[in-house]
Structure formats: C-alpha cells, structure tokens
Amino acid sequence: MRELFITETRARLRTWLALGYALFIAYASLSPFTGWREQGLNFADVLAAPLALTYTHFDAALNLLSYLPLGLLIALALRSRLGALASVALALVAGMLLSAGMEYLQMYLPRRISSNMDLLSNSTGALLGALLAVSIASWTRLFTLLVRWRSRLFHHGKEMDFGLALLALWMFGQINPSLPMLGNVFISEVARQPFVALPPAPFDIWESIAVMLNLLMLGTLLLTSLRAPRNVVTALLLVLSVVALAKFVAAALLLKSWALLLWINGEAVLGMLIGMLLLSALLWPPRAAMITLGAAIAAGYFVIVNFLLGDSTPASAASIYHWHYGHLLNYNGLAQTISLLFPLLLLWHLWRIRKV
C-alpha cells in the first residue's frame, strides 16, 4: 500500500507532542531536582557495568514502555521530510541521546541510580516506537479520515496546533486519580479502618471555584480552536468523558479499593455545574472579547491555585495508593506541575491567537 505523505502542517502537532513528551521524561527522570552533588561516579564505568547489576523485569518493561511513545512521535514528525529508514534511525538516535543524558545527570542525584540497563531498555522502546510509526504511516485510510476530521472541526495554523497540544497536556494532567475531577488539591484521606468512619471534611468553596475556572479555561481553549463554537458543549462533554474514564481506570489500577471514587467530590461537582452554566455565556461575545475573558479566567485560576487554596504536596496522597514503587511521587509531581503551568501556557496561547 502506498504510504501516506505527511505534510509539514500535519507533522507540526506531532512535533509539539514529541517535545512535550521529552519534557515529561526529563521531569520524571530528574525530579525533585534537589540534592545535586558529585558522587565519584564515572559514566564510562556505568556503561561498562554488567547489565544484570541493576536489572529488574519491572523497571525494564516500564522504561521500554515510557520511551515507546517518544520514538513513535519523533518518527511520525520526521516523516514530513524524510524516508522511513531515516526517520527510524533519527528517532532511535534522539531516544538514545535523551536517555544517555538522563542517565548521566542521574549520577549526580543520590536518590537515582544511573544504569546501562535503563539506557538499553529506553533505546529499545524508542526503536519499537519508531518502527510502529513507520508501520502506521501506511494506514492511508485512517490518516485520511483523521485529517478530514481535524480540518472539519478545528482551525488551521501553527498557533492552533499548539492549542491542540495544550489540550492533550491538560488531559494528561487530569488523569491522576489522586486529584479530584478538574481539581488541584491532592486527596489526602488517611487509611480507613473497619467500622471506623472518618469525620467529614469541611466544604472548601475555593476548590469549587478552582474547578469552575479550570472548566472555563478548557472551554475557552476549545472555543478558540473549534471552527463552529456551537460544537463546544459536545466537545467539552467528550473530553470530560474521556478524562473521567481514564481517571476511573487509573484509580482501579493504582488506588486502594475504598478510594476508587474519591476523585468525585462535592466541590468538583458544584464547580463543574456552575462552570457549565457560565460557559454558555462565552458563546455570545465577539472573538476578541472571548479571548480577553479567557485570559482573565486563566489569570484568576493561577492566583487561586497558587495563593488561596490550601497546601497540598504530591506526597500527601500516598495513603490512598496501593502502588508501592518509587515512581508515584514523580507521577503526582508531574500532575501538579502541569496544573500550575497550564494557565500560563494558555495565556501565551491566547496572546498569540488574538489577531488570528
């Protein structure tokens, strides 16, 4: 079957996603970014160490799966300019260089272990992702349907591609099951004992306001990206349904059984209801006014999350998990970082599209 030629316009979104995913890997590899010091290690010795020295099946599988999307996105983006073989080779090299850089920097973090086995499994994941990209690039019918769907629903241009990447970033940050739906304060209930009821927590109106503004930020992003603003409610419900489903699956996999539905709380429900009602008001103003309102919403959300909501650290949610591996704090810390950066990125996006 003839391969679908991926134009540079189609590849732009994949480039943003690949760059964002590389930043995710860097965050997960180096967080919490403290305690840097020389430990007397030599990177050549790390590479020459026996592979089985730091090997576990779990870590090898996790590293492989972590770098597979990176290889996939890089290879798909490169197909706009290069052939299949060159795309695979460069995606593999990029994955190897990123992994080698992370392993090198981990030598200076006492909480981390620099490992040649990690480098091998990461590179293998990038290679498999690149090979998968070359394979799916030949699915002409699927790509044609996706391109037509995108063209029919969303505006074109590099600014809009960045907006769609922002949408993917927002969804990724919301999947964490230790955060309430559209919320930002980690759930920190202590482990329950049989027949002992916890005292009810006081209702926090600021959490509801944060949820409302979060929903309105998402609505503003969709309104400025969609060709027909009347489709915003359908698009919003679809996005929220996907996030809720992913959140439920993540909760089933990671949380203790009694904590399965803690991400649905009163503050979140009230905030979403008010947000949906207010979102209808954004359908009527002119585009310039809508962008101004969206910027005010993003600024208000940033202030509330950083200065008015109660303190909540990624470690505060540890009691509701049954996950015992060391990646949990990275996962929660990444979700927290996304929630803090998203309003700033949205403000920049709205500034860029104000005259589009």
C-alpha positions as CSV (number, residue, x, y, z in Angstrom):
1,M,0.0,0.0,0.0
2,R,1.3,3.4,-0.8
3,E,2.4,5.3,2.3
4,L,0.6,8.5,3.2
5,F,2.8,11.6,2.7
6,I,2.7,13.5,5.9
7,T,2.9,17.2,5.2
8,E,4.7,19.7,7.4
9,T,1.4,21.1,8.6
10,R,0.2,17.7,9.7
11,A,3.6,17.0,11.4
12,R,3.6,20.2,13.4
13,L,1.3,18.9,16.1
14,R,3.3,15.7,16.4
15,T,6.4,17.8,16.9
16,W,4.8,19.7,19.7
17,L,3.7,16.4,21.3
18,A,7.1,14.9,20.9
19,L,8.8,17.9,22.5
20,G,6.2,17.9,25.4
21,Y,6.7,14.1,25.9
22,A,10.5,14.6,26.0
23,L,10.0,17.2,28.8
24,F,7.8,14.7,30.7
25,I,10.6,12.2,30.5
26,A,13.1,14.7,31.8
27,Y,10.8,15.6,34.6
28,A,10.2,12.0,35.6
29,S,13.9,11.2,35.4
30,L,15.3,14.1,37.4
31,S,12.6,15.2,39.8
32,P,12.5,16.5,42.5
33,F,15.6,18.4,41.1
34,T,17.3,18.7,44.6
35,G,20.3,17.2,46.3
36,W,22.7,17.5,43.3
37,R,26.2,16.6,44.2
38,E,29.3,14.8,42.9
39,Q,29.2,11.1,43.9
40,G,32.5,10.0,42.4
41,L,30.9,8.1,39.5
42,N,32.2,7.8,36.0
43,F,29.8,7.4,33.2
44,A,32.1,5.1,31.3
45,D,32.1,2.7,34.2
46,V,28.3,2.9,34.3
47,L,28.1,1.9,30.6
48,A,30.6,-0.9,31.1
49,A,29.0,-2.4,34.2
50,P,27.3,-5.9,33.9
51,L,23.8,-5.5,32.6
52,A,22.2,-7.6,35.3
53,L,23.7,-5.5,38.1
54,T,20.7,-3.1,38.4
55,Y,18.2,-5.2,36.3
56,T,14.6,-5.9,37.3
57,H,11.9,-7.0,34.9
58,F,9.6,-4.3,36.1
59,D,12.0,-1.5,35.5
60,A,13.0,-2.8,32.1
61,A,9.4,-3.1,31.0
62,L,8.5,0.4,32.4
63,N,11.4,2.0,30.7
64,L,10.6,0.4,27.4
65,L,7.0,1.5,27.5
66,S,8.0,5.0,28.6
67,Y,10.2,5.6,25.6
68,L,8.0,3.9,23.0
69,P,5.6,7.0,22.6
70,L,8.7,9.2,22.2
71,G,10.1,7.1,19.3
72,L,6.6,7.0,17.8
73,L,6.0,10.8,17.9
74,I,9.5,11.7,16.7
75,A,9.4,9.3,13.8
76,L,5.9,10.4,12.8
77,A,7.0,14.1,12.8
78,L,10.2,13.3,10.8
79,R,8.1,11.6,8.0
80,S,7.2,15.0,6.7
81,R,10.8,15.4,5.4
82,L,12.5,12.0,5.5
83,G,12.0,8.5,4.3
84,A,11.1,5.6,6.6
85,L,14.6,4.3,7.3
86,A,16.0,7.8,8.1
87,S,13.0,8.6,10.3
88,V,13.6,5.4,12.3
89,A,17.3,6.0,12.6
90,L,17.0,9.6,13.8
91,A,14.2,8.7,16.2
92,L,16.4,6.0,17.7
93,V,19.4,8.3,18.0
94,A,17.2,11.0,19.6
95,G,15.8,8.5,22.1
96,M,19.3,7.2,22.9
97,L,20.7,10.7,23.4
98,L,17.9,11.7,25.7
99,S,18.2,8.5,27.7
100,A,22.0,8.8,27.9
101,G,21.6,12.5,29.0
102,M,19.2,11.4,31.8
103,E,21.4,8.6,33.0
104,Y,24.4,10.9,33.0
105,L,22.6,13.5,35.1
106,Q,21.2,10.9,37.5
107,M,24.8,10.2,38.5
108,Y,24.6,13.5,40.4
109,L,21.3,12.7,42.2
110,P,21.7,10.4,45.3
111,R,18.1,9.3,45.0
112,R,18.6,8.0,41.5
113,I,20.6,5.1,40.0
114,S,22.3,5.5,36.7
115,S,22.1,2.3,34.8
116,N,23.2,0.9,31.4
117,M,20.2,-1.4,31.5
118,D,17.9,1.6,31.7
119,L,19.7,3.1,28.6
120,L,19.3,-0.2,26.7
121,S,15.6,-0.6,27.6
122,N,14.9,3.1,26.9
123,S,16.6,2.8,23.5
124,T,14.7,-0.4,22.7
125,G,11.4,1.4,23.5
126,A,12.3,4.3,21.2
127,L,13.2,1.9,18.4
128,L,10.0,0.0,18.8
129,G,8.0,3.2,18.7
130,A,9.8,4.4,15.6
131,L,9.1,1.1,13.9
132,L,5.5,1.3,14.9
133,A,5.3,4.9,13.4
134,V,6.6,3.6,10.1
135,S,4.0,0.9,10.1
136,I,1.0,3.1,10.9
137,A,2.2,5.7,8.3
138,S,1.0,3.2,5.7
139,W,-2.6,3.3,7.0
140,T,-3.7,5.7,4.4
141,R,-7.4,5.4,5.0
142,L,-7.1,6.0,8.8
143,F,-4.9,9.0,8.3
144,T,-7.1,10.5,5.7
145,L,-10.2,10.2,8.0
146,L,-8.3,11.8,10.8
147,V,-7.0,14.7,8.7
148,R,-10.5,15.3,7.3
149,W,-12.0,15.2,10.8
150,R,-9.4,17.7,12.1
151,S,-9.9,20.0,9.2
152,R,-13.6,20.0,9.6
153,L,-13.6,20.7,13.3
154,F,-10.6,22.8,14.1
155,H,-8.9,25.9,12.8
156,H,-5.6,25.6,10.9
157,G,-2.2,27.2,11.7
158,K,0.8,26.7,13.9
159,E,-1.0,28.6,16.7
160,M,-3.9,26.2,16.6
161,D,-1.6,23.2,16.5
162,F,-0.1,24.5,19.8
163,G,-3.6,24.8,21.2
164,L,-4.4,21.1,20.4
165,A,-1.1,20.2,22.1
166,L,-2.3,22.2,25.1
167,L,-5.5,20.2,25.1
168,A,-3.5,17.0,25.2
169,L,-1.4,18.4,28.0
170,W,-4.5,19.3,30.0
171,M,-6.0,15.9,29.6
172,F,-2.7,14.2,30.6
173,G,-2.5,16.2,33.8
174,Q,-6.1,15.4,34.8
175,I,-5.8,11.6,34.6
176,N,-4.2,11.4,38.0
177,P,-6.7,9.7,40.3
178,S,-5.5,11.3,43.5
179,L,-6.7,14.7,42.2
180,P,-10.5,15.4,42.2
181,M,-12.1,15.8,38.9
182,L,-10.8,19.1,37.5
183,G,-9.3,19.8,40.9
184,N,-5.8,20.7,42.1
185,V,-5.7,19.7,45.8
186,F,-4.5,16.2,46.3
187,I,-6.8,13.8,48.2
188,S,-5.1,13.0,51.5
189,E,-7.5,10.9,53.5
190,V,-5.8,8.6,55.9
191,A,-6.1,4.8,55.5
192,R,-9.5,3.6,56.8
193,Q,-10.0,1.1,59.5
194,P,-13.0,-1.3,59.5
195,F,-16.2,0.1,61.1
196,V,-14.5,3.5,61.8
197,A,-16.0,6.5,59.9
198,L,-13.8,9.5,59.2
199,P,-15.1,12.9,60.3
200,P,-16.5,14.8,57.3
201,A,-14.1,17.3,55.8
202,P,-15.3,20.9,55.7
203,F,-16.6,22.1,52.3
204,D,-14.0,24.2,50.6
205,I,-15.6,26.8,48.3
206,W,-12.2,27.8,46.8
207,E,-11.8,24.3,45.4
208,S,-15.2,24.6,43.7
209,I,-14.1,28.0,42.3
210,A,-10.9,26.5,41.0
211,V,-12.8,23.6,39.4
212,M,-15.1,26.1,37.8
213,L,-12.3,28.2,36.4
214,N,-10.5,25.0,35.2
215,L,-13.6,24.1,33.2
216,L,-13.9,27.6,31.8
217,M,-10.2,27.5,30.8
218,L,-10.8,24.2,28.9
219,G,-13.9,25.7,27.4
220,T,-12.0,28.8,26.2
221,L,-9.3,26.6,24.6
222,L,-12.0,24.6,22.8
223,L,-13.9,27.8,21.7
224,T,-10.8,29.3,20.2
225,S,-9.8,26.1,18.4
226,L,-13.2,24.9,17.0
227,R,-14.4,26.2,13.7
228,A,-18.0,26.2,14.9
229,P,-18.3,27.4,18.6
230,R,-21.7,25.7,18.8
231,N,-19.9,22.4,19.0
232,V,-18.1,23.4,22.2
233,V,-20.6,21.7,24.5
234,T,-20.3,18.4,22.6
235,A,-16.5,18.6,22.5
236,L,-16.3,19.5,26.2
237,L,-18.5,16.6,27.2
238,L,-16.4,14.3,25.1
239,V,-13.2,15.5,26.6
240,L,-14.5,15.2,30.1
241,S,-15.9,11.7,29.4
242,V,-12.5,10.5,28.2
243,V,-10.8,12.1,31.2
244,A,-13.3,10.5,33.6
245,L,-12.9,7.1,32.0
246,A,-9.1,7.3,32.1
247,K,-9.3,8.6,35.7
248,F,-11.5,5.6,36.7
249,V,-9.2,3.1,35.1
250,A,-6.1,4.7,36.7
251,A,-7.9,4.7,40.1
252,A,-8.8,1.0,39.7
253,L,-5.1,0.2,38.9
254,L,-3.4,2.5,41.5
255,L,-5.7,3.3,44.4
256,K,-6.9,1.2,47.3
257,S,-10.4,-0.2,46.8
258,W,-12.1,2.2,49.3
259,A,-10.5,5.2,47.5
260,L,-11.8,4.2,44.0
261,L,-14.3,7.1,43.6
262,L,-12.7,9.7,45.9
263,W,-11.9,11.8,42.8
264,I,-15.7,12.6,42.6
265,N,-16.4,15.0,45.5
266,G,-18.9,17.8,46.2
267,E,-16.5,20.6,45.4
268,A,-15.8,19.2,42.0
269,V,-19.4,18.6,41.2
270,L,-20.5,22.1,42.2
271,G,-17.7,23.7,40.3
272,M,-18.5,21.7,37.1
273,L,-22.2,22.6,37.3
274,I,-21.5,26.3,37.7
275,G,-18.8,26.2,35.1
276,M,-21.1,24.6,32.5
277,L,-23.7,27.3,33.1
278,L,-21.2,30.1,32.8
279,L,-19.6,28.6,29.7
280,S,-22.8,29.3,27.8
281,A,-22.1,33.0,28.3
282,L,-18.8,32.7,26.4
283,L,-20.7,31.6,23.3
284,W,-22.1,35.1,22.6
285,P,-19.3,37.7,22.9
286,P,-17.1,38.5,19.9
287,R,-13.9,36.5,19.5
288,A,-11.7,39.3,20.9
289,A,-13.9,39.7,24.0
290,M,-13.9,35.9,24.4
291,I,-10.1,35.8,24.3
292,T,-9.9,38.7,26.9
293,L,-12.3,36.8,29.2
294,G,-10.3,33.6,28.8
295,A,-7.2,35.4,29.7
296,A,-8.8,36.8,32.9
297,I,-10.1,33.3,33.7
298,A,-6.6,31.8,33.4
299,A,-5.1,34.6,35.5
300,G,-7.7,34.1,38.2
301,Y,-7.2,30.4,38.2
302,F,-3.4,30.8,38.6
303,V,-3.9,33.2,41.6
304,I,-6.3,30.9,43.3
305,V,-4.3,27.7,42.9
306,N,-1.0,29.3,44.0
307,F,-2.2,31.7,46.8
308,L,-5.7,30.8,48.0
309,L,-6.0,27.0,48.0
310,G,-4.7,25.0,51.0
311,D,-1.3,23.5,50.9
312,S,-1.1,20.1,49.2
313,T,2.0,18.2,48.3
314,P,2.3,15.2,46.0
315,A,3.3,13.0,49.0
316,S,0.1,13.9,50.8
317,A,-1.9,11.4,48.6
318,A,0.4,8.4,49.4
319,S,-2.1,6.9,51.8
320,I,-4.8,6.2,49.2
321,Y,-2.5,4.3,46.8
322,H,-1.7,0.6,46.9
323,W,1.2,1.3,44.4
324,H,4.5,0.6,46.2
325,Y,7.0,1.6,43.5
326,G,9.2,4.7,43.6
327,H,7.5,6.4,40.6
328,L,4.5,7.6,42.5
329,L,5.9,11.0,43.6
330,N,7.1,11.7,40.1
331,Y,3.6,10.9,38.7
332,N,1.9,13.2,41.3
333,G,4.5,15.9,41.0
334,L,4.1,16.0,37.2
335,A,0.3,16.4,37.5
336,Q,0.9,19.3,40.0
337,T,3.4,20.9,37.7
338,I,1.0,20.7,34.7
339,S,-1.8,22.3,36.7
340,L,0.5,25.2,37.7
341,L,1.9,25.7,34.2
342,F,-1.3,25.3,32.1
343,P,-2.8,28.7,32.9
344,L,0.4,30.4,31.9
345,L,0.7,28.4,28.7
346,L,-3.0,29.2,27.9
347,L,-2.3,32.9,28.5
348,W,0.6,32.8,26.0
349,H,-1.6,30.9,23.5
350,L,-4.4,33.4,23.8
351,W,-1.9,36.2,23.2
352,R,-0.7,34.5,20.1
353,I,-4.1,34.0,18.6
354,R,-5.6,37.4,19.4
355,K,-5.2,38.6,15.8
356,V,-5.6,35.2,14.1
